[in-house]
Amino acid sequence: MSGGSTRNGRDSRAKSLGVKMHDGAIAAPGMIIIRQRGLKYLPGEGVRRGDDDTLYAITEGVVRYGTARKKKFDGNTRVATIVAVRAQ
């Protein structure tokens, strides 16, 4: 009886997703605030969204988190967390 080769010997590199700067942190332009897949967090004032849904600061200031009600396409609403960078 001979042994066959396995087909599951690969693994992908960790993507290091998550919150990189918390509420009250000082952000400079270009600094990454959140790495995410999809829009769990939405960009607010002073924040832009990258091609991979990463949120980054475009102005210098303090990182602030807030919530807002957003209406989805099917008519339902969800509470979304909005990330903003405001001047000190």
ChimeraX attribute file (.defattr): number of C-alpha atoms within 10 A of each C-alpha:
attribute: neighborCount
match mode: 1-to-1
recipient: residues
	/A:1	3
	/A:2	4
	/A:3	5
	/A:4	6
	/A:5	7
	/A:6	6
	/A:7	6
	/A:8	6
	/A:9	6
	/A:10	6
	/A:11	6
	/A:12	5
	/A:13	6
	/A:14	6
	/A:15	8
	/A:16	9
	/A:17	11
	/A:18	12
	/A:19	13
	/A:20	14
	/A:21	17
	/A:22	14
	/A:23	14
	/A:24	12
	/A:25	14
	/A:26	17
	/A:27	21
	/A:28	16
	/A:29	14
	/A:30	14
	/A:31	17
	/A:32	20
	/A:33	24
	/A:34	22
	/A:35	20
	/A:36	17
	/A:37	12
	/A:38	10
	/A:39	13
	/A:40	11
	/A:41	21
	/A:42	21
	/A:43	21
	/A:44	19
	/A:45	14
	/A:46	19
	/A:47	24
	/A:48	20
	/A:49	18
	/A:50	11
	/A:51	6
	/A:52	10
	/A:53	18
	/A:54	21
	/A:55	27
	/A:56	26
	/A:57	27
	/A:58	18
	/A:59	19
	/A:60	17
	/A:61	19
	/A:62	20
	/A:63	23
	/A:64	18
	/A:65	16
	/A:66	13
	/A:67	13
	/A:68	12
	/A:69	10
	/A:70	13
	/A:71	12
	/A:72	9
	/A:73	7
	/A:74	6
	/A:75	8
	/A:76	8
	/A:77	12
	/A:78	12
	/A:79	10
	/A:80	16
	/A:81	18
	/A:82	17
	/A:83	26
	/A:84	25
	/A:85	28
	/A:86	18
	/A:87	12
	/A:88	8
